[in-house]
Amino acid sequence: MNEWCVLGPLADLEQEAGKRYDIGEERIAVFLIGDDVYAIGDRCSHAEASLAEGELFDTEVECPRHGSSFDITTGIPHSLPATTPVPTYEVRVTDGVMEARLKDPV
């Protein structure tokens, strides 16, 4: 796979809020902080809640179900109950359109 997939217009994002995109089987949470766009797996690794619905604190998003926080730059959890990272995705913006690079399964 390892291909670029269109998410949508950058204008659809709000500052410091998440938005969920579904690309095939992938659920991706996308965040805009300043001019930077970050994308991580949308499913919390503890209880599969939507991370796009979580509250953002700097570069950490808090899972709305049990409060685990994940670094949106690395996918690494910083608080329990989650202990497993979520995937991260490279994002690019071309002519106002966001694309994410989907990775080959491991």
Buried (B, 14 or more C-beta within 10 A) or exposed (E): EEEEBEBBEBEEBEEBBBBEBEEEEBBBBBBBBEEEBBBBBBBBBBEEBBBBBBBBEEBBBBBBBBBBBBBBEBBBBEBEBBEEBBBBBEBEEEEEEBBBBBBEEE
